[in-house]
Amino acid sequence: MIEKLEQYNGILEKVIEVLKNQSGPGGLHENTFLLVMGDHGQTINGDHGGGTAEEVETSIFAMSLKKPSASLPSELDTSFCKLDLDRKKICVSSIQQLDFAVTMSALLGIPFPFGSIGRVNPELYALGAGTWNQPSTSSAKCKNWSKLEEWMQNYINVLCINSWQVKRYIDVYSTSSVIGFSSEDLLHLTDLYAQAQDNWLQSVKNLLLSPNEIPKESCDNSLPIFQAQIKAYFDFLASVAELARSKWTEFDLKMMGVGFGIMLISLFFHLVAIRRINKLCQISYPSLGDYEISLGFIFALFVVAIRACSVLSNSYILEEGIVANFLLATTAILNLRHSIMKRKMLIEAVAFLLLISVLRFTIEPGLSKQAVSSVFVNLNPLRVLGIDDSHPVWIYIPEIVPVIALILLAYLLYKSTGGNSCWRVFKYFFITGTILSYILITVHWALESNMLALPLLLEGNGKNFIPRIIYAIGFGLLALLAFTQLFKQEKTLDYKEIVVIKTVAMLSAWSSTVIILLGRQGPLIALASIIGGGCITMLQNLELEAKDVTDGVLTTHPLPVTQWSLLAVYLFFYTGHWCAFDGLRYGAAFIGFDEFNLIRQAILLTIDTFGVSHILPIFGLPFLVILQHPYGQTNQRKGILSMKLSQVFSMYGLITALTATFTIICVTIQRRHLMVWGLFAPKFVFDVVGLILTDLLICFASVYYIC
């Protein structure tokens, strides 16, 4: 850093030397004003995005090659002087960043930025006065005016325009903003502005008089009048800045502390609930002596902690999808290690790791918000590999592969209920309705495809007809599930079979809507979810078989639940979303509709955003439990299965709440960060909305599966 500073210091010395050599009368840089500044500072450790004094303060160097016409009045001079290492007197001034834009606008003679509430800095404005190249008009009115009084008159005129622009912005903001300012504050600002304007108008009237009509005392006592006028504008602009800071940049630390305390209480109740379920089921956590199970338990806690702590860094928030993929792949490697040691389920372990790797490298540009605008997105992978991307095969593949994936989904759905005898209404309605939706999705994609020239069918409401039918089928299936939940009595005591049917029914009812909103990537993502969830469930059974566990032992370990959560987080980014408002896929909200309706479009956008990351994973959580137990009709097994379902939901909610808690800590610490509104605040909003949605879905799932 010292070497780099010395390098740029040498560059500045050369620039100043050139300017001095050409600053004489008639020279190229006669009226040049040099300004050099930094955008921010940094700490001794190199941090430069926080809110410490070293980070938010920086240096600014201003130099006028022409001697200013007048020295600055003492009351406007805010510089402080001290002795440097050579015992020379050095005077340094300061300027608020808020005042920089309007000061530069005044020096350049351009309009002030509308959204600025800063004040023209008198010291920089006086330093640049030497470069003005216009004749003085005020001296013709008052012959005895000094250069200082002429400069103050010009400065007052600039402050008048400055104050008018700020007042106009405050009025527009107050009328258009939902929050705005209070009527008392606006009335106070109006009074200050009116008082300053009255004084300025009186001064203008005096200047408009002929030289013989100007009262002599107005010229002789102009300096105190100008000082009072400047103070009036200063008071108004300072009041606006103070009010804006109190409304826009002040944080209620007490309420932030209350919110953080509520989150800690929530985490405590999660832990108490899990422990209570363990006692009711006589379940014991793995002891430290049990090395294999303890390794997975401790490793799960470590992964959750790493995932939560990663939100404390803005760089890791930008790469959150890659972080989730890396942690998920790390857990997959641990599963592979267990499979090799036990010589069981090696295919499942390899398949799970291979799935994560394939997803990682096929969605590289979409895993990072910054990568979306990267040049690598524009590179065609086929061209990179030397394959002719104009071949017809590469045109048909993106059209055919999603259809094949839909066929596989329909086959898996049919096979999952092929051997079940209960809930015949499910077979007739849910299987038929879901497969019909898949067929309609295929037809909709075919009509939109470039391979088929069917433009007439897509005119008007033709393109919206099929998606609306799919939405209606999905809504009807959910309504039927609610009806059967309320009024149907199961004729069998096989609780596991009932939960399996309920889980498949719920996922199939949501699947068609989620798939059509995600587009042609929907079936592939659904298959990836099924494969990933199946591998997690089967690899979980590896430990159970190794330890020969029974119903009274903790069979739902934290590691599979952690993997389930990481897979859900990863799929959120895999589908092209990120935690920012420009990361919402607004086009999905208009699939099937051309006109805008707030509630309808909000529901569709919510399903598209949180479908594969919240809705489907939470309603699919029972698979982590029900596939571990043999079929049976005893009330004891039914009670244990219900308790373990509650335990899985509690673990999943705890992981989500822990991540949201660390996000709250992050935004509290980084509330003065450079990227607080561009990065940390949207991340906070998405995590809070995700946590609320997770809790609501867990409540609905608990009522649906357990009650």
N, C-alpha and C positions, 0 to 999 in steps of 0.2 A: 504494500500500500504506500509506503514512504517513497519507493522508487516511482510509482505511478504518479503520485502527487508532484514530485520534483519534475517529472517529464512534462506534465501539463502546466506547471508553473513556468517552465522554460518557454512553452508555446505562447503563453500569455505575455511574457516579457517581449518576445519577438513581435507580437501583434501590437503591443503598446508602442514599441519603437517605431514601427511603420506608421502608426497613427500620428505620433508626434512629428515625424519628419514631413508629414503631409497636412499638418493642421494650421499652417500659416494662412494669412489673408489670401483668398482666391485658391487655396489648396483643395485637394480632393476631399479631405476630411476636416474642413474648417468647422463644419457644424455637426460633427460626429459625436455621439454620446455612447460610450461603451458600458455595457452591462453584462456581467458574468454571474451566474448563480447556479446553485445545485437544487435538485428536486427534493432531496431529503438528506438527513445525516445517517450516522450509523454508530453502533456501540463499539467498544474495543474488541468485542468478539465477532464483529461483522454483521450483527442483526440490524436490519434497516426497515422493518415494517411495523414496529410496535409503537407504543405511545410514550416512551421515555423522552426526556429532554434531548438526549443525544441523537435520537432518531427523528424527532419532529422539527428540530431546529437545523438550519443549514446556513451557509455563508452566501452573501451577495456582495459583489464588488461593482461599484458604480464610479465612473470617471468621466468628467467633462473636460475636453481639450480646450475649451474656451472658458475664460474666467467668468463666473456668474456676475450679472449686473449688480447684484446687491447681496449682502450677507443676510442670513436667515435671522428673524427675530428670536430673541432668547426664549420667549415663551413657547415657540414652536420647535425648538431644538431639544431633542430627547437623547442626544449622544452623551456617553459617559467616557471619561478619559482615564488612562492609566499609563504606567511606565512599562515599556517592554524590557527584554533582556539586555538591550543596549542602553537602558536608562533614557530612552527617547519617549516623548509624550505621544501616545496613540489614542485617538478618539474614535469610538465605534458607536454607530447608531443601530436601531432595529426597526423592522417593519413587519406588520402582521401579514401572513399569507393572504388573508382576506382582502387586503388593500392593494395587492400587487396588480391585479388585472385592471382596475380602474386607473391606477397611477400610470401604467403603461399606455392605456388608452388616451389619457390626457396629454401625455408627452408626444404621442404619435398623431394627435388630432383626429382620432376616430371615435365613433359613438361608443358609449359605455355598454358593456354586456348587460342585457336585460336582467339576468338572474343574479347579478352581483349586488351585494349590500355593503361593499367595502368603501373606504374613504381614500381620497387622493392624498398620498403621503406628502407632507409639506417639504421634507428634506430632499427627497428624490426630485420633486417637482422644482424646487429651487435650484438644485444642482443642474438640471437640464435647461434652466432658463437662459443660460449663456448661449445655447445653440439656437435660440429664437432669432429669426431673421426678418422680423416685421417691424415697421416704424411704430413708435409710441404715439398713441392718440390721446391718452389721458393728460399728458403734460400740457396740451393745448388748453385745457380747462383750468387747471391750477398750476400756475407757473412755478410755484414754490414747492411742488411735490418732489420728493427724493426718489431715487431708483427703488428704494424699499417700498415706498407707498405705491409706486406703479406696479411693482410685482404683487403686492398684496391685493390690489384691485383686480388684477388678472386672476389671482388665485381664488378670490371670492367668487368671481364669475364662474370659474370651473366648479367650485363647491356648490354653486347654485344649480348647475346642470346635474351634478352628482347627486344632490339631495332630491331633485325632482325625479330622477330615474329610480332611486331607491324607494321613494314614496309611491311611485306608480307600481313598482313591483310588489310592494307590501299590500297595496289595495287589491291588485289582481289576485295575488296568492290567497288573501283572506276571503275573497268572494268565491274562488274556485276550489279551494282545498276543503276537505271534509273536517280537518282539525282546525286549521287557521289560528288566529289569535283572538283573545278575548276582547270584548267591546271596550273594557276599561283601558287595556293596553293600546288599542287603536286610537282611542280618544286622546290619550296622553301623547302619542306620537303626532297626531294631527295638530294638537296645540303647539308642540315644539316647532313643527314645520311651519305653521301659520305665523308664529312669532318671528322666525328667521326670515320668512318671505316678506313680511311687512317692513322689516328693517332694510332688506335689500331693495325693495321697491322704492323706498324713500331715497336711498343712495342713488338709484338710477335716475330718478326725477331730477336730483340736483345736477347730475352729470349731463342731462339733456338740456339744461338751461344754457343760455349763451354765457360766455366768460364774464360779461359785465353783470349778469343777474345772479351768479353764484355767490352766496354769502361768504364773506371772507373767513368767517369762523369755520365754515365747512371745509375749507382748504387747510386752515391752520390746525384744526383739531381732527383731521382725517385719520391719523394713526390710531387714536383710541376708538374711533368709530369702526375702523376696519377690524381692530382686535375684537371688539364686541360682536361684530358680524361673523367673524370666523368662529368665535366661541359658540354662537348660536347654532351654526351649522354643525359644529363638532358635537354639541350636545344632542342634536337630533340623530346624527349618524351613529354616535356611540350608544344611544338608547335603542336604536334598531338592532345593532350588532349584539347588544346584551340580551335583548328580548329573543333574538334568533338563537343565540347560544343556549338560553334557558329552555327553549322549546325543542331544539333540534339536536343538540350535542350533549345535553345533560342526561345522565342515567340515574334511575331510582335504585340505588344499591340496596336499600331495605327490601323493596319488593323483589329484586333479583335474589336476595338472600332467602326470602320466604319461598320463592319458587324452587330454589335449590334444596331447601329443607324439605319441601313436599316430595321432591324426587327421592331424597334419601329415605324418607318414611316409606315411600312406595317400594324401594328396594328391600327395606327391612321386612315389610309385610310379605313380599314375594318369598324371601328366605324362610319366614315363619310358616307360610303356607306349605312350602315344600317339606319342611321338617315335620309339620303336623301330619301330612299325608304319610310320611315314612313311619311315624309312630302308629298311626291307625292300621297300616298294613304290616306292621312289624318288619319294616324294611330297614336295613342298616347300610350306611355308606361304606364303601370299600375302605378297609384298614390299610395303614401304611405297610403292614407286613405282606399284604397281597400285592406283589410288585406289578404284575401285569395290569390289573384293574386300576391300581393307583396311578400308574403311568398315564393311562388314558384320562383319568379324572383330573390329574394335575395339568396335563397337556391341554385339556379343554379350557380350564381356567386361564391358562397362559395365553391361548389363542384369543379368548374373549377379551382379556386385558389388553393385548396388543391391538386388536381391532378397535377397542374403545379409545386407547391412547393415541391412535393414529389421527383422530379428528383434531388433535391439538396443533397440527401442522397444516398450514395452507397448501403446501405441496402435496401432502398425502390426501387431502380432501380432493384436490384436482385429479389425483390418480386413485381414487377410492375403489373403482372397479378392479384395477390391477392389484390393489392391496387385498381385496376379498378373494380374488383368484389365487394369489400367492399363498394366502393362509389356507384356503381350501385344498390346494395342491399339496401343501405341507402335511395336512391331516391325511390326505390320500396316501402319501408316502408311508406314514405310520401304519395305515391299514395294510399296505403292501408288505411291510415288515412283519406284521402279525401273521399274514397269510403264508408267507414263506416259512416262518418259524413253525406254524401249526400244520403246514402242508394241506391247507383247505382253502376253498374259495379263492384260489389264485386268479381264476378268470375274472371274477367280479372285481377284485382289487385292481387288476390291470385295466379292465374296462373303465372303471371309475377314473383312474388316473389319465387314461387316454382321452376320455370324454372332456375332462377339464383342460387338457392340453390342446385339443382340437378347438374347443370354444375360445381358448385364450388367443390362439393365433389367427382364427377366422374373424375375430371382432376387434383386432388391435386398434384401428382408428376410433372405434366407438367407445372404448373404455376410458377415454380421457376427454374432458371438455376442450382442452387445448388442442388435442389431436384432430378435432373436427375441422379446423381450419388449416391443418398441416398440409404440406405439399404431397405427403405420402398418400393422402386420401385420393388424390387425382391419378396416382399410378395404377395402371391396370395390372393385376397380378399375372394375367395370362401373357401379357406382353413382356413382363419381366422374365417369365419362364421360357420365352421364345415361342409361345404357342399363338397361332393365328386366331385372334379373338373375333374375327369376322366370319368364321366358319358357322354354318347353320346350327351345328350341334350346340354351340355355346349360347345360341338364342333360345333353343328349346329347353335346355336344362333348367333355367330359372322358372320356366312355366310348368314343367312336368314334375320336378322334385317335390314342390309343396303338395301337389295332388297325391303323389305316392305316399307322402307322410300322412295325409288325411286318411287314406285307405288303411294304413297301418294303425292309426289311432282308432278307427272304427273297428278293426279286427281285434285289437286289444280290449276295447270296451265290451265287445260281444263275448270274448273268451273269459273275461273276468267274472261274468255272471252265468256262464254256461252250465255250471254244475250246481247252482243254487236253486232251491225249490221254494223258498219263501219270497214274499212280496212279488207275486206274479204281475201285479199292476206295474211294477218297475220294468219288467221285460217288455210289456206291451206299450207302455207310454214313454219311458225314459230312453230305452235303447232305440226305439223307433224314432222318437223326436230328435235325439242327438244325431243319429245317422242321417236323418232327413236334413238337419241343419248343415252337416258336412257336405252333403250333395249340393245344397243350395250355395254354399260357399264356393264349391268348385265351379258351379255354373256362373256365379258372379265374377270369379276371376277369369273364366273363359270369355265372358262378354267384354271384359276390360282388356283382354290380351291383344297384343299386336298381331298375333298369328291368325286371328279371326277378324274379318272385316264386317263387323256388325254395328256400325255406328248408329243406325236408325233405332235399334233397341235401347240405346243408351241416352236417347234424347228425352228431355223433360224429366218426368218422375220414373222413367224406366230403370235408370241406374240405382234408384233409391228403393225400389219395390222389394228386392230380395233381402237387403240388409234389415229392413223393417220386419219382414217375416221371421228372420233369424232372431231378432231381438224379442219378438212376440213369443216365439217358441221357448227361448230361454227364460223369459219371465213366467210363462205358463208352467214350466217345469219347476221353477222355484216355488210358485204358488201351490202346486200340487204337493211338493215336499212339506210345505207348511201345513197344508190340510191333513196329510197323513200323520204328521207329527202330533197334531192336536186331537184327531178323532180316531185314528186307526189303532187297534190293539193287536200286538203281535201274538200269534198263536203258538210261538215256540219260545222256549227258554234259552235257546242258543244265542247268548248275547253277543258273542264274537261275530257270528254270521250277520246279525242285525247291524252291527257297526260297520262291517265290510260293505254291506249293501248301501247303507246311508252315506258312507264316504264316497263310493263310486257314483252314487246318484247325485250328490252335491257337486262333485268335480265335473261330471258330464253336463250338468245343467249350466255351469258357468263357462265351460270350455268353448262352446261355439261363439259366444259373444266376445270372449277374450281373443280368440283366434282371428275373427274377422276384423277386429280393431287393430290388431298387430300387423295385419297384412300377410303377405306371403311368407314372412318369417315365422308366423304364428305356429303352424304345425311342427316345424323343426324345433322350435323352442319347447313346445309341449312334449315332443319326444325326448328332448334332452332332459326335461324335468322328470319324466317318468323313468328314464334310464338312471339318472343321478339319484333320484329318491329310492329306486329299487336297489341300487348298489349300496347306498347308505344303510338301508334296512337289513339287507342280507349280511353285510359285513358286521353289523351289530350283533347278529346271531352267532358270529364266529366266537366271540367271547363267551356267550352263553353256553355254547356246546363245549367249549374248553373247560369251563368251570362246573358243568352239570348243575346249573342253577335250577331252583324251583320257584314257585309263585311267591314265596316269602322273601326273596332276595331282590335287591335293586337291579332290575333288568333294564331299566331305561337309564343308560349312562348319559352324562352331560355331553360327551363327545359327539354322538350322532345328532343330538339336538343342535349342537353348535354347527356341525356340518350342514344340517338342514337350513339353518339361518344364513350361513355364508352363501349357500347355493341360491337362496332367495335374493340376497343382496346382489350377488353377481349377475343374476338374470335381469335385475332392474337396469343395470348398465348395459348388459348384452343386448337388450331390446332397443337401445338407442336413447335412453333417458340419462339425465344427470341431475344433480341437486341444484338446479337453477331454474328460474322462471322461463328462460329461453330454451330450457331442456325439455319442456312439455311439448308433446306432439299434438299441436292444436288441430292438425288436419284430421286426426282420428275422431275428433268430436263431431265431425260433419260427414262421417260415413253413413249414408242413408238419408241425409237431410241436407237441404240447401239453405233453408231459412234458419235464423238464429233464435233459440229459446234458452234462456240462462240455465234453468234447472235441468233440462234435457241434455244440453251440451256439457254441463258440469258433471252429470252422472257418467256420460260416455267417456269424458276425459279422465275421470277418476278411475274408471275400470281399466282404461288403457294404461294409465300410469302405474297403478298398484295391482293390476290383475295377476301377473306372474310373480310379483315380489311379495304380496301380502295375502290376497284373497285365496288363490289356489294353494300356496304352501301351508297356510294355517288350517284350512279345511282338509288338507291331506296329512296333517300331523298324526292322526290315529294309526296310520300304517306303521309308525315306529313302535307301536305297542301291540296291535292286534295280530300281527304275523308271528309274534313270539309265542303265542299261547295255542295249545291244542283246542279243538272244538269240544265243548262240553256244556252241560246244562245245570251245573251246581250254582247255588246262590253265592257261595264263597268265591268261586272263580269270577263270577259276574261283579261282585263287590271289589275284588282286587283289580280287575281290569278297569273299572270305573275310576278307582283311585289313581291308577297309573296314567290314565288319560288326563286326569286333572294335573298330575305331576308334570307331564310333558307340556301341557299348555302353560303351566306356571314357569317352567324352565325357559320356554320360548319367550314368554313375556318378560322374564328377568333379563335375558340377553338383550332384548330390544330396549328395555328401560335403562339398562346400564350404559348402552351406547348413547342414548339420548341424554343421560346425566352428564356424561363427559362432553357432549356437544354444548350443554349449558355452561359447563365450566370453561370450555373453550371460548365461547362468545363473551363470557364475563371478563376473561383475561384479555381478550383481543378486541374489546369494545372500542379502543382507540386505534385499531390497526388500519393500515392503508386500505385493506381489502375487506373491511367489515361489512359494507353494504353490497359489495360485488360478489363475495364468496361466503363469509361466515354467516351472515344473516339468512341468505337463502338456504344454506345447509341446516341451520337451526329450524327454519320453518318446515322444511321437508321432514326432518327427524321428528319434530313435534307432531305434525300431521300423521306421519307414519306410526308413531307410538299410539296416538289416539285411535287410529284405525285398527291397529293390532289389538288393542284392548277390547274394542267393540267386537271385532271378529272373534276373539277368544271367548268373549261372553256368549255370543250367538252359537259358536261351536260347542261350548260346554252345555248349553241348554239343548242343543240339537242331538249331541251324541250321548250325553250322560243322563240328563233329567228324563 
